Amino acid sequence: MIIYIFLMAIIILLIIYIMYLQKLHCDEIKTLYNKLGIETETIKESVKPSKVKNHIKKKMIEMEHSKGGE
């Protein structure tokens, strides 16, 4: 019985840890989008992936041009 409780506690802690890692990863993605100038509210409204890709491509091109001008 003690082993069963111990295993259940380990499984619960593992699930909590995985949920924490997913939240951390989600926060990193939001900060990346904010750096690129994409609003997180529009992402929550499930913007088409092509629009997000096009916006990222535009930002990358702008960054390349600004580096080339220096």
N, CA, C, O and CB atoms as a CASP TS submission, in Angstrom:
PFRMAT TS
TARGET T0000
AUTHOR 0000-0000-0000
METHOD Language model
MODEL 1
PARENT N/A
ATOM      1  N   MET     1       0.831  -1.202   0.000  1.00  0.00           N
ATOM      2  CA  MET     1       0.000   0.000   0.000  1.00  0.00           C
ATOM      3  C   MET     1       0.872   1.263   0.000  1.00  0.00           C
ATOM      4  O   MET     1       0.568   2.241  -0.682  1.00  0.00           O
ATOM      5  CB  MET     1      -0.943   0.000   1.222  1.00  0.00           C
ATOM      6  N   ILE     2       1.949   1.221   0.770  1.00  0.00           N
ATOM      7  CA  ILE     2       2.847   2.378   0.834  1.00  0.00           C
ATOM      8  C   ILE     2       3.514   2.599  -0.521  1.00  0.00           C
ATOM      9  O   ILE     2       3.684   3.736  -0.960  1.00  0.00           O
ATOM     10  CB  ILE     2       3.917   2.182   1.937  1.00  0.00           C
ATOM     11  N   ILE     3       3.887   1.512  -1.174  1.00  0.00           N
ATOM     12  CA  ILE     3       4.521   1.625  -2.496  1.00  0.00           C
ATOM     13  C   ILE     3       3.543   2.244  -3.492  1.00  0.00           C
ATOM     14  O   ILE     3       3.938   3.075  -4.309  1.00  0.00           O
ATOM     15  CB  ILE     3       4.998   0.233  -3.003  1.00  0.00           C
ATOM     16  N   TYR     4       2.284   1.852  -3.431  1.00  0.00           N
ATOM     17  CA  TYR     4       1.260   2.399  -4.323  1.00  0.00           C
ATOM     18  C   TYR     4       1.111   3.906  -4.116  1.00  0.00           C
ATOM     19  O   TYR     4       1.049   4.658  -5.089  1.00  0.00           O
ATOM     20  CB  TYR     4      -0.090   1.694  -4.089  1.00  0.00           C
ATOM     21  N   ILE     5       1.053   4.350  -2.874  1.00  0.00           N
ATOM     22  CA  ILE     5       0.932   5.786  -2.579  1.00  0.00           C
ATOM     23  C   ILE     5       2.173   6.524  -3.068  1.00  0.00           C
ATOM     24  O   ILE     5       2.066   7.613  -3.633  1.00  0.00           O
ATOM     25  CB  ILE     5       0.728   6.024  -1.057  1.00  0.00           C
ATOM     26  N   PHE     6       3.342   5.942  -2.856  1.00  0.00           N
ATOM     27  CA  PHE     6       4.597   6.553  -3.292  1.00  0.00           C
ATOM     28  C   PHE     6       4.625   6.709  -4.816  1.00  0.00           C
ATOM     29  O   PHE     6       5.016   7.760  -5.325  1.00  0.00           O
ATOM     30  CB  PHE     6       5.798   5.709  -2.819  1.00  0.00           C
ATOM     31  N   LEU     7       4.217   5.676  -5.536  1.00  0.00           N
ATOM     32  CA  LEU     7       4.191   5.745  -7.001  1.00  0.00           C
ATOM     33  C   LEU     7       3.186   6.784  -7.493  1.00  0.00           C
ATOM     34  O   LEU     7       3.463   7.511  -8.447  1.00  0.00           O
ATOM     35  CB  LEU     7       3.853   4.372  -7.592  1.00  0.00           C
ATOM     36  N   MET     8       2.037   6.858  -6.857  1.00  0.00           N
ATOM     37  CA  MET     8       1.036   7.853  -7.254  1.00  0.00           C
ATOM     38  C   MET     8       1.561   9.271  -7.018  1.00  0.00           C
ATOM     39  O   MET     8       1.322  10.165  -7.830  1.00  0.00           O
ATOM     40  CB  MET     8      -0.281   7.636  -6.474  1.00  0.00           C
ATOM     41  N   ALA     9       2.272   9.475  -5.914  1.00  0.00           N
ATOM     42  CA  ALA     9       2.841  10.795  -5.631  1.00  0.00           C
ATOM     43  C   ALA     9       3.875  11.166  -6.688  1.00  0.00           C
ATOM     44  O   ALA     9       3.913  12.313  -7.134  1.00  0.00           O
ATOM     45  CB  ALA     9       3.480  10.822  -4.228  1.00  0.00           C
ATOM     46  N   ILE    10       4.704  10.224  -7.090  1.00  0.00           N
ATOM     47  CA  ILE    10       5.705  10.487  -8.130  1.00  0.00           C
ATOM     48  C   ILE    10       5.026  10.834  -9.446  1.00  0.00           C
ATOM     49  O   ILE    10       5.446  11.764 -10.134  1.00  0.00           O
ATOM     50  CB  ILE    10       6.633   9.269  -8.317  1.00  0.00           C
ATOM     51  N   ILE    11       3.983  10.098  -9.800  1.00  0.00           N
ATOM     52  CA  ILE    11       3.265  10.364 -11.049  1.00  0.00           C
ATOM     53  C   ILE    11       2.626  11.752 -11.011  1.00  0.00           C
ATOM     54  O   ILE    11       2.685  12.485 -11.998  1.00  0.00           O
ATOM     55  CB  ILE    11       2.187   9.284 -11.298  1.00  0.00           C
ATOM     56  N   ILE    12       2.024  12.115  -9.898  1.00  0.00           N
ATOM     57  CA  ILE    12       1.395  13.439  -9.782  1.00  0.00           C
ATOM     58  C   ILE    12       2.440  14.540  -9.892  1.00  0.00           C
ATOM     59  O   ILE    12       2.218  15.536 -10.581  1.00  0.00           O
ATOM     60  CB  ILE    12       0.632  13.566  -8.447  1.00  0.00           C
ATOM     61  N   LEU    13       3.574  14.373  -9.223  1.00  0.00           N
ATOM     62  CA  LEU    13       4.646  15.369  -9.316  1.00  0.00           C
ATOM     63  C   LEU    13       5.187  15.472 -10.739  1.00  0.00           C
ATOM     64  O   LEU    13       5.508  16.564 -11.207  1.00  0.00           O
ATOM     65  CB  LEU    13       5.782  15.020  -8.349  1.00  0.00           C
ATOM     66  N   LEU    14       5.288  14.348 -11.418  1.00  0.00           N
ATOM     67  CA  LEU    14       5.761  14.354 -12.805  1.00  0.00           C
ATOM     68  C   LEU    14       4.785  15.108 -13.708  1.00  0.00           C
ATOM     69  O   LEU    14       5.207  15.874 -14.574  1.00  0.00           O
ATOM     70  CB  LEU    14       5.952  12.913 -13.316  1.00  0.00           C
ATOM     71  N   ILE    15       3.498  14.897 -13.511  1.00  0.00           N
ATOM     72  CA  ILE    15       2.486  15.609 -14.303  1.00  0.00           C
ATOM     73  C   ILE    15       2.561  17.107 -14.040  1.00  0.00           C
ATOM     74  O   ILE    15       2.490  17.906 -14.974  1.00  0.00           O
ATOM     75  CB  ILE    15       1.071  15.082 -13.980  1.00  0.00           C
ATOM     76  N   ILE    16       2.704  17.491 -12.778  1.00  0.00           N
ATOM     77  CA  ILE    16       2.817  18.919 -12.444  1.00  0.00           C
ATOM     78  C   ILE    16       4.063  19.518 -13.088  1.00  0.00           C
ATOM     79  O   ILE    16       4.014  20.634 -13.604  1.00  0.00           O
ATOM     80  CB  ILE    16       2.861  19.121 -10.908  1.00  0.00           C
ATOM     81  N   TYR    17       5.178  18.790 -13.063  1.00  0.00           N
ATOM     82  CA  TYR    17       6.425  19.275 -13.662  1.00  0.00           C
ATOM     83  C   TYR    17       6.276  19.453 -15.175  1.00  0.00           C
ATOM     84  O   TYR    17       6.748  20.447 -15.728  1.00  0.00           O
ATOM     85  CB  TYR    17       7.580  18.304 -13.354  1.00  0.00           C
ATOM     86  N   ILE    18       5.631  18.507 -15.844  1.00  0.00           N
ATOM     87  CA  ILE    18       5.416  18.613 -17.291  1.00  0.00           C
ATOM     88  C   ILE    18       4.526  19.812 -17.604  1.00  0.00           C
ATOM     89  O   ILE    18       4.779  20.534 -18.569  1.00  0.00           O
ATOM     90  CB  ILE    18       4.785  17.315 -17.848  1.00  0.00           C
ATOM     91  N   MET    19       3.490  20.030 -16.802  1.00  0.00           N
ATOM     92  CA  MET    19       2.622  21.189 -17.021  1.00  0.00           C
ATOM     93  C   MET    19       3.406  22.485 -16.831  1.00  0.00           C
ATOM     94  O   MET    19       3.188  23.450 -17.564  1.00  0.00           O
ATOM     95  CB  MET    19       1.412  21.151 -16.063  1.00  0.00           C
ATOM     96  N   TYR    20       4.317  22.517 -15.854  1.00  0.00           N
ATOM     97  CA  TYR    20       5.153  23.700 -15.624  1.00  0.00           C
ATOM     98  C   TYR    20       6.059  23.949 -16.827  1.00  0.00           C
ATOM     99  O   TYR    20       6.218  25.091 -17.257  1.00  0.00           O
ATOM    100  CB  TYR    20       6.001  23.530 -14.339  1.00  0.00           C
ATOM    101  N   LEU    21       6.653  22.886 -17.372  1.00  0.00           N
ATOM    102  CA  LEU    21       7.527  23.046 -18.536  1.00  0.00           C
ATOM    103  C   LEU    21       6.749  23.555 -19.744  1.00  0.00           C
ATOM    104  O   LEU    21       7.262  24.377 -20.504  1.00  0.00           O
ATOM    105  CB  LEU    21       8.211  21.720 -18.876  1.00  0.00           C
ATOM    106  N   GLN    22       5.521  23.079 -19.932  1.00  0.00           N
ATOM    107  CA  GLN    22       4.714  23.549 -21.047  1.00  0.00           C
ATOM    108  C   GLN    22       4.372  25.020 -20.888  1.00  0.00           C
ATOM    109  O   GLN    22       4.385  25.758 -21.873  1.00  0.00           O
ATOM    110  CB  GLN    22       3.441  22.724 -21.168  1.00  0.00           C
ATOM    111  N   LYS    23       4.069  25.463 -19.682  1.00  0.00           N
ATOM    112  CA  LYS    23       3.772  26.879 -19.442  1.00  0.00           C
ATOM    113  C   LYS    23       5.006  27.718 -19.704  1.00  0.00           C
ATOM    114  O   LYS    23       4.913  28.794 -20.295  1.00  0.00           O
ATOM    115  CB  LYS    23       3.270  27.103 -17.999  1.00  0.00           C
ATOM    116  N   LEU    24       6.163  27.234 -19.270  1.00  0.00           N
ATOM    117  CA  LEU    24       7.410  27.949 -19.490  1.00  0.00           C
ATOM    118  C   LEU    24       7.672  28.087 -20.987  1.00  0.00           C
ATOM    119  O   LEU    24       8.070  29.151 -21.459  1.00  0.00           O
ATOM    120  CB  LEU    24       8.584  27.226 -18.797  1.00  0.00           C
ATOM    121  N   HIS    25       7.445  26.999 -21.732  1.00  0.00           N
ATOM    122  CA  HIS    25       7.656  27.028 -23.177  1.00  0.00           C
ATOM    123  C   HIS    25       6.688  28.005 -23.841  1.00  0.00           C
ATOM    124  O   HIS    25       7.069  28.728 -24.762  1.00  0.00           O
ATOM    125  CB  HIS    25       7.488  25.619 -23.776  1.00  0.00           C
ATOM    126  N   CYS    26       5.446  28.028 -23.380  1.00  0.00           N
ATOM    127  CA  CYS    26       4.443  28.945 -23.930  1.00  0.00           C
ATOM    128  C   CYS    26       4.855  30.393 -23.686  1.00  0.00           C
ATOM    129  O   CYS    26       4.691  31.238 -24.566  1.00  0.00           O
ATOM    130  CB  CYS    26       3.056  28.672 -23.307  1.00  0.00           C
ATOM    131  N   ASP    27       5.390  30.689 -22.501  1.00  0.00           N
ATOM    132  CA  ASP    27       5.843  32.048 -22.197  1.00  0.00           C
ATOM    133  C   ASP    27       7.007  32.452 -23.093  1.00  0.00           C
ATOM    134  O   ASP    27       7.089  33.603 -23.523  1.00  0.00           O
ATOM    135  CB  ASP    27       6.251  32.158 -20.725  1.00  0.00           C
ATOM    136  N   GLU    28       7.921  31.501 -23.381  1.00  0.00           N
ATOM    137  CA  GLU    28       9.046  31.801 -24.266  1.00  0.00           C
ATOM    138  C   GLU    28       8.554  32.125 -25.674  1.00  0.00           C
ATOM    139  O   GLU    28       9.078  33.031 -26.323  1.00  0.00           O
ATOM    140  CB  GLU    28      10.030  30.621 -24.307  1.00  0.00           C
ATOM    141  N   ILE    29       7.556  31.394 -26.142  1.00  0.00           N
ATOM    142  CA  ILE    29       7.000  31.654 -27.471  1.00  0.00           C
ATOM    143  C   ILE    29       6.353  33.037 -27.505  1.00  0.00           C
ATOM    144  O   ILE    29       6.509  33.770 -28.481  1.00  0.00           O
ATOM    145  CB  ILE    29       5.969  30.564 -27.857  1.00  0.00           C
ATOM    146  N   LYS    30       5.627  33.397 -26.442  1.00  0.00           N
ATOM    147  CA  LYS    30       4.996  34.718 -26.393  1.00  0.00           C
ATOM    148  C   LYS    30       6.036  35.829 -26.422  1.00  0.00           C
ATOM    149  O   LYS    30       5.839  36.840 -27.096  1.00  0.00           O
ATOM    150  CB  LYS    30       4.129  34.850 -25.140  1.00  0.00           C
ATOM    151  N   THR    31       7.144  35.656 -25.696  1.00  0.00           N
ATOM    152  CA  THR    31       8.176  36.700 -25.706  1.00  0.00           C
ATOM    153  C   THR    31       8.822  36.797 -27.077  1.00  0.00           C
ATOM    154  O   THR    31       9.167  37.893 -27.519  1.00  0.00           O
ATOM    155  CB  THR    31       9.246  36.420 -24.637  1.00  0.00           C
ATOM    156  N   LEU    32       8.992  35.662 -27.761  1.00  0.00           N
ATOM    157  CA  LEU    32       9.551  35.692 -29.115  1.00  0.00           C
ATOM    158  C   LEU    32       8.612  36.440 -30.052  1.00  0.00           C
ATOM    159  O   LEU    32       9.055  37.275 -30.841  1.00  0.00           O
ATOM    160  CB  LEU    32       9.803  34.259 -29.638  1.00  0.00           C
ATOM    161  N   TYR    33       7.317  36.145 -29.968  1.00  0.00           N
ATOM    162  CA  TYR    33       6.349  36.844 -30.808  1.00  0.00           C
ATOM    163  C   TYR    33       6.338  38.336 -30.501  1.00  0.00           C
ATOM    164  O   TYR    33       6.223  39.155 -31.412  1.00  0.00           O
ATOM    165  CB  TYR    33       4.949  36.256 -30.614  1.00  0.00           C
ATOM    166  N   ASN    34       6.457  38.694 -29.226  1.00  0.00           N
ATOM    167  CA  ASN    34       6.487  40.108 -28.862  1.00  0.00           C
ATOM    168  C   ASN    34       7.727  40.793 -29.427  1.00  0.00           C
ATOM    169  O   ASN    34       7.654  41.946 -29.852  1.00  0.00           O
ATOM    170  CB  ASN    34       6.443  40.267 -27.340  1.00  0.00           C
ATOM    171  N   LYS    35       8.863  40.100 -29.438  1.00  0.00           N
ATOM    172  CA  LYS    35      10.079  40.670 -30.018  1.00  0.00           C
ATOM    173  C   LYS    35       9.901  40.912 -31.510  1.00  0.00           C
ATOM    174  O   LYS    35      10.413  41.891 -32.052  1.00  0.00           O
ATOM    175  CB  LYS    35      11.281  39.746 -29.771  1.00  0.00           C
ATOM    176  N   LEU    36       9.175  40.017 -32.171  1.00  0.00           N
ATOM    177  CA  LEU    36       8.962  40.158 -33.610  1.00  0.00           C
ATOM    178  C   LEU    36       7.828  41.130 -33.922  1.00  0.00           C
ATOM    179  O   LEU    36       7.590  41.440 -35.089  1.00  0.00           O
ATOM    180  CB  LEU    36       8.664  38.801 -34.232  1.00  0.00           C
ATOM    181  N   GLY    37       7.140  41.606 -32.918  1.00  0.00           N
ATOM    182  CA  GLY    37       6.081  42.587 -33.124  1.00  0.00           C
ATOM    183  C   GLY    37       4.722  41.986 -33.398  1.00  0.00           C
ATOM    184  O   GLY    37       3.840  42.671 -33.916  1.00  0.00           O
ATOM    185  N   ILE    38       4.533  40.730 -33.063  1.00  0.00           N
ATOM    186  CA  ILE    38       3.238  40.083 -33.268  1.00  0.00           C
ATOM    187  C   ILE    38       2.486  40.134 -31.942  1.00  0.00           C
ATOM    188  O   ILE    38       3.031  39.758 -30.905  1.00  0.00           O
ATOM    189  CB  ILE    38       3.402  38.599 -33.779  1.00  0.00           C
ATOM    190  N   GLU    39       1.254  40.592 -31.971  1.00  0.00           N
ATOM    191  CA  GLU    39       0.477  40.679 -30.740  1.00  0.00           C
ATOM    192  C   GLU    39       0.008  39.291 -30.320  1.00  0.00           C
ATOM    193  O   GLU    39      -0.457  38.510 -31.150  1.00  0.00           O
ATOM    194  CB  GLU    39      -0.728  41.624 -30.919  1.00  0.00           C
ATOM    195  N   THR    40       0.132  38.987 -29.033  1.00  0.00           N
ATOM    196  CA  THR    40      -0.279  37.670 -28.557  1.00  0.00           C
ATOM    197  C   THR    40      -1.793  37.513 -28.570  1.00  0.00           C
ATOM    198  O   THR    40      -2.292  36.390 -28.641  1.00  0.00           O
ATOM    199  CB  THR    40       0.253  37.430 -27.155  1.00  0.00           C
ATOM    200  N   GLU    41      -2.536  38.622 -28.503  1.00  0.00           N
ATOM    201  CA  GLU    41      -3.993  38.503 -28.548  1.00  0.00           C
ATOM    202  C   GLU    41      -4.439  37.961 -29.903  1.00  0.00           C
ATOM    203  O   GLU    41      -5.375  37.165 -29.976  1.00  0.00           O
ATOM    204  CB  GLU    41      -4.660  39.866 -28.270  1.00  0.00           C
ATOM    205  N   THR    42      -3.774  38.388 -30.974  1.00  0.00           N
ATOM    206  CA  THR    42      -4.168  37.898 -32.292  1.00  0.00           C
ATOM    207  C   THR    42      -3.827  36.425 -32.440  1.00  0.00           C
ATOM    208  O   THR    42      -4.514  35.699 -33.159  1.00  0.00           O
ATOM    209  CB  THR    42      -3.488  38.711 -33.396  1.00  0.00           C
ATOM    210  N   ILE    43      -2.776  35.977 -31.770  1.00  0.00           N
ATOM    211  CA  ILE    43      -2.428  34.561 -31.837  1.00  0.00           C
ATOM    212  C   ILE    43      -3.478  33.744 -31.088  1.00  0.00           C
ATOM    213  O   ILE    43      -3.840  32.652 -31.524  1.00  0.00           O
ATOM    214  CB  ILE    43      -1.013  34.309 -31.248  1.00  0.00           C
ATOM    215  N   LYS    44      -3.964  34.262 -29.975  1.00  0.00           N
ATOM    216  CA  LYS    44      -4.993  33.547 -29.223  1.00  0.00           C
ATOM    217  C   LYS    44      -6.261  33.396 -30.052  1.00  0.00           C
ATOM    218  O   LYS    44      -7.007  32.434 -29.869  1.00  0.00           O
ATOM    219  CB  LYS    44      -5.303  34.275 -27.911  1.00  0.00           C
ATOM    220  N   GLU    45      -6.514  34.326 -30.952  1.00  0.00           N
ATOM    221  CA  GLU    45      -7.710  34.254 -31.787  1.00  0.00           C
ATOM    222  C   GLU    45      -7.493  33.333 -32.986  1.00  0.00           C
ATOM    223  O   GLU    45      -8.265  33.355 -33.945  1.00  0.00           O
ATOM    224  CB  GLU    45      -8.110  35.654 -32.264  1.00  0.00           C
ATOM    225  N   SER    46      -6.452  32.539 -32.925  1.00  0.00           N
ATOM    226  CA  SER    46      -6.097  31.548 -33.947  1.00  0.00           C
ATOM    227  C   SER    46      -5.984  32.170 -35.333  1.00  0.00           C
ATOM    228  O   SER    46      -6.794  31.917 -36.225  1.00  0.00           O
ATOM    229  CB  SER    46      -7.127  30.428 -33.971  1.00  0.00           C
ATOM    230  N   VAL    47      -4.962  32.983 -35.478  1.00  0.00           N
ATOM    231  CA  VAL    47      -4.653  33.583 -36.770  1.00  0.00           C
ATOM    232  C   VAL    47      -4.157  32.480 -37.690  1.00  0.00           C
ATOM    233  O   VAL    47      -3.560  31.503 -37.238  1.00  0.00           O
ATOM    234  CB  VAL    47      -3.593  34.727 -36.634  1.00  0.00           C
ATOM    235  N   LYS    48      -4.408  32.641 -38.979  1.00  0.00           N
ATOM    236  CA  LYS    48      -3.936  31.654 -39.932  1.00  0.00           C
ATOM    237  C   LYS    48      -2.412  31.588 -39.869  1.00  0.00           C
ATOM    238  O   LYS    48      -1.752  32.625 -39.804  1.00  0.00           O
ATOM    239  CB  LYS    48      -4.419  31.993 -41.366  1.00  0.00           C
ATOM    240  N   PRO    49      -1.849  30.383 -39.888  1.00  0.00           N
ATOM    241  CA  PRO    49      -0.390  30.259 -39.807  1.00  0.00           C
ATOM    242  C   PRO    49       0.334  30.981 -40.939  1.00  0.00           C
ATOM    243  O   PRO    49       1.452  31.460 -40.748  1.00  0.00           O
ATOM    244  CB  PRO    49       0.000  28.802 -39.813  1.00  0.00           C
ATOM    245  N   SER    50      -0.287  31.064 -42.113  1.00  0.00           N
ATOM    246  CA  SER    50       0.372  31.733 -43.233  1.00  0.00           C
ATOM    247  C   SER    50       0.576  33.215 -42.938  1.00  0.00           C
ATOM    248  O   SER    50       1.593  33.789 -43.327  1.00  0.00           O
ATOM    249  CB  SER    50      -0.447  31.559 -44.519  1.00  0.00           C
ATOM    250  N   LYS    51      -0.393  33.846 -42.246  1.00  0.00           N
ATOM    251  CA  LYS    51      -0.250  35.261 -41.905  1.00  0.00           C
ATOM    252  C   LYS    51       0.906  35.461 -40.935  1.00  0.00           C
ATOM    253  O   LYS    51       1.683  36.405 -41.073  1.00  0.00           O
ATOM    254  CB  LYS    51      -1.554  35.807 -41.300  1.00  0.00           C
ATOM    255  N   VAL    52       1.016  34.574 -39.957  1.00  0.00           N
ATOM    256  CA  VAL    52       2.103  34.678 -38.983  1.00  0.00           C
ATOM    257  C   VAL    52       3.439  34.464 -39.679  1.00  0.00           C
ATOM    258  O   VAL    52       4.399  35.188 -39.415  1.00  0.00           O
ATOM    259  CB  VAL    52       1.920  33.655 -37.837  1.00  0.00           C
ATOM    260  N   LYS    53       3.508  33.466 -40.576  1.00  0.00           N
ATOM    261  CA  LYS    53       4.753  33.205 -41.301  1.00  0.00           C
ATOM    262  C   LYS    53       5.136  34.399 -42.162  1.00  0.00           C
ATOM    263  O   LYS    53       6.305  34.784 -42.202  1.00  0.00           O
ATOM    264  CB  LYS    53       4.617  31.949 -42.173  1.00  0.00           C
ATOM    265  N   ASN    54       4.161  34.991 -42.852  1.00  0.00           N
ATOM    266  CA  ASN    54       4.456  36.156 -43.690  1.00  0.00           C
ATOM    267  C   ASN    54       4.957  37.317 -42.848  1.00  0.00           C
ATOM    268  O   ASN    54       5.881  38.022 -43.252  1.00  0.00           O
ATOM    269  CB  ASN    54       3.216  36.579 -44.480  1.00  0.00           C
ATOM    270  N   HIS    55       4.356  37.522 -41.683  1.00  0.00           N
ATOM    271  CA  HIS    55       4.778  38.618 -40.805  1.00  0.00           C
ATOM    272  C   HIS    55       6.212  38.383 -40.319  1.00  0.00           C
ATOM    273  O   HIS    55       7.016  39.313 -40.265  1.00  0.00           O
ATOM    274  CB  HIS    55       3.811  38.753 -39.595  1.00  0.00           C
ATOM    275  N   ILE    56       6.524  37.132 -39.968  1.00  0.00           N
ATOM    276  CA  ILE    56       7.876  36.810 -39.511  1.00  0.00           C
ATOM    277  C   ILE    56       8.869  37.017 -40.648  1.00  0.00           C
ATOM    278  O   ILE    56       9.959  37.546 -40.430  1.00  0.00           O
ATOM    279  CB  ILE    56       7.950  35.355 -38.987  1.00  0.00           C
ATOM    280  N   LYS    57       8.497  36.601 -41.875  1.00  0.00           N
ATOM    281  CA  LYS    57       9.388  36.804 -43.022  1.00  0.00           C
ATOM    282  C   LYS    57       9.651  38.286 -43.254  1.00  0.00           C
ATOM    283  O   LYS    57      10.787  38.680 -43.518  1.00  0.00           O
ATOM    284  CB  LYS    57       8.789  36.175 -44.286  1.00  0.00           C
ATOM    285  N   LYS    58       8.605  39.114 -43.155  1.00  0.00           N
ATOM    286  CA  LYS    58       8.777  40.558 -43.339  1.00  0.00           C
ATOM    287  C   LYS    58       9.727  41.125 -42.300  1.00  0.00           C
ATOM    288  O   LYS    58      10.599  41.930 -42.627  1.00  0.00           O
ATOM    289  CB  LYS    58       7.426  41.278 -43.262  1.00  0.00           C
ATOM    290  N   LYS    59       9.565  40.709 -41.047  1.00  0.00           N
ATOM    291  CA  LYS    59      10.441  41.198 -39.978  1.00  0.00           C
ATOM    292  C   LYS    59      11.883  40.757 -40.215  1.00  0.00           C
ATOM    293  O   LYS    59      12.814  41.529 -39.988  1.00  0.00           O
ATOM    294  CB  LYS    59       9.952  40.695 -38.606  1.00  0.00           C
ATOM    295  N   MET    60      12.070  39.517 -40.672  1.00  0.00           N
ATOM    296  CA  MET    60      13.423  39.021 -40.938  1.00  0.00           C
ATOM    297  C   MET    60      14.068  39.814 -42.071  1.00  0.00           C
ATOM    298  O   MET    60      15.250  40.149 -42.000  1.00  0.00           O
ATOM    299  CB  MET    60      13.393  37.517 -41.287  1.00  0.00           C
ATOM    300  N   ILE    61      13.291  40.118 -43.123  1.00  0.00           N
ATOM    301  CA  ILE    61      13.818  40.901 -44.243  1.00  0.00           C
ATOM    302  C   ILE    61      14.181  42.300 -43.774  1.00  0.00           C
ATOM    303  O   ILE    61      15.222  42.835 -44.155  1.00  0.00           O
ATOM    304  CB  ILE    61      12.793  40.971 -45.397  1.00  0.00           C
ATOM    305  N   GLU    62      13.315  42.904 -42.938  1.00  0.00           N
ATOM    306  CA  GLU    62      13.619  44.233 -42.403  1.00  0.00           C
ATOM    307  C   GLU    62      14.900  44.213 -41.581  1.00  0.00           C
ATOM    308  O   GLU    62      15.703  45.143 -41.660  1.00  0.00           O
ATOM    309  CB  GLU    62      12.456  44.745 -41.547  1.00  0.00           C
ATOM    310  N   MET    63      15.096  43.160 -40.794  1.00  0.00           N
ATOM    311  CA  MET    63      16.303  43.058 -39.975  1.00  0.00           C
ATOM    312  C   MET    63      17.540  42.905 -40.853  1.00  0.00           C
ATOM    313  O   MET    63      18.586  43.483 -40.559  1.00  0.00           O
ATOM    314  CB  MET    63      16.195  41.874 -39.000  1.00  0.00           C
ATOM    315  N   GLU    64      17.423  42.122 -41.940  1.00  0.00           N
ATOM    316  CA  GLU    64      18.559  41.942 -42.848  1.00  0.00           C
ATOM    317  C   GLU    64      18.915  43.253 -43.534  1.00  0.00           C
ATOM    318  O   GLU    64      20.093  43.577 -43.681  1.00  0.00           O
ATOM    319  CB  GLU    64      18.246  40.865 -43.897  1.00  0.00           C
ATOM    320  N   HIS    65      17.900  44.011 -43.956  1.00  0.00           N
ATOM    321  CA  HIS    65      18.158  45.295 -44.610  1.00  0.00           C
ATOM    322  C   HIS    65      18.798  46.282 -43.641  1.00  0.00           C
ATOM    323  O   HIS    65      19.685  47.046 -44.021  1.00  0.00           O
ATOM    324  CB  HIS    65      16.858  45.881 -45.175  1.00  0.00           C
ATOM    325  N   SER    66      18.349  46.264 -42.392  1.00  0.00           N
ATOM    326  CA  SER    66      18.929  47.196 -41.417  1.00  0.00           C
ATOM    327  C   SER    66      20.378  46.816 -41.106  1.00  0.00           C
ATOM    328  O   SER    66      21.202  47.694 -40.851  1.00  0.00           O
ATOM    329  CB  SER    66      18.091  47.213 -40.115  1.00  0.00           C
ATOM    330  N   LYS    67      20.699  45.524 -41.124  1.00  0.00           N
ATOM    331  CA  LYS    67      22.087  45.102 -40.916  1.00  0.00           C
ATOM    332  C   LYS    67      22.944  45.477 -42.114  1.00  0.00           C
ATOM    333  O   LYS    67      24.097  45.879 -41.956  1.00  0.00           O
ATOM    334  CB  LYS    67      22.162  43.588 -40.665  1.00  0.00           C
ATOM    335  N   GLY    68      22.386  45.347 -43.309  1.00  0.00           N
ATOM    336  CA  GLY    68      23.130  45.662 -44.529  1.00  0.00           C
ATOM    337  C   GLY    68      23.415  47.141 -44.667  1.00  0.00           C
ATOM    338  O   GLY    68      24.411  47.521 -45.282  1.00  0.00           O
ATOM    339  N   GLY    69      22.559  47.990 -44.105  1.00  0.00           N
ATOM    340  CA  GLY    69      22.720  49.437 -44.213  1.00  0.00           C
ATOM    341  C   GLY    69      23.787  49.993 -43.294  1.00  0.00           C
ATOM    342  O   GLY    69      24.212  51.137 -43.459  1.00  0.00           O
ATOM    343  N   GLU    70      24.230  49.194 -42.320  1.00  0.00           N
ATOM    344  CA  GLU    70      25.209  49.704 -41.351  1.00  0.00           C
ATOM    345  C   GLU    70      26.597  49.760 -41.907  1.00  0.00           C
ATOM    346  O   GLU    70      27.525  50.167 -41.208  1.00  0.00           O
ATOM    347  CB  GLU    70      25.212  48.863 -40.121  1.00  0.00           C
TER
END
